[in-house]
Amino acid sequence: MVEITPQERKNPLDPEAPSKFYAQVIASGSTDLNRLAHLISNQSTVRKADCMAVLEALVHNISDELSEGRSVKLGDFGIFSIGVRSNGEETPEEVNANTVKKAHLNFRPGKGFHPLLRNAKFKLVS
């Protein structure tokens, strides 16, 4: 069950407009690579140390591939890619590396996550 709470937000395009309330997910903790290695080792014949080594190599190599401008497809898990926020310019010739304000990581979940997202159950908490 995913817990949510109301979150008040102003309209950035119209600061004079009244605030509205939106559902905000409340994280119920986090799982790190060490825990993932433990879980995987308990579901397979692979030792935790070996799982940890593979997961650390995965993180390292995803980072390397993204830094080379490639998207990283991880089968049914999903696709990682780099996205950017940039200044709007009047002509294409004005767009250059200096117009990039911020880079961010995009993740598009694979087919395996579609049922999870479609069937998620939510519970309002105060």
GIGIHU-V698267 format. One record per backbone hydrogen bond with DSSP energy under -0.5 kcal/mol. CO is the residue of the C=O (numbers start at 1). NH is the residue of the N-H. Records with the same first field share a line. If there is no record, write none. Layout:
CO->NH ; NH
//
This chain:
1->3
2->123
3->26
4->125
5->24
7->22
9->20
10->12
11->14
14->17
20->9
22->7
24->5
25->27
32->36
33->37
34->38
35->39
36->40
37->41
38->42
39->43
40->43
41->44
47->51
48->52
49->53
50->54
51->55
52->56
53->57
54->58
55->59
56->60
57->61
58->62
59->63
60->64
61->65
62->66
63->67
64->68
65->68 ; 70
66->69
71->73
72->74 ; 80
74->77
76->112
77->110
78->74
79->108
80->72
81->106
83->104
85->101 ; 102
91->94
92->95
96->99
97->100
99->87
102->85
104->83 ; 106
106->81
107->109
108->79
110->113 ; 114
111->114 ; 115
113->117
114->118
115->119
116->120
121->2
123->4
//
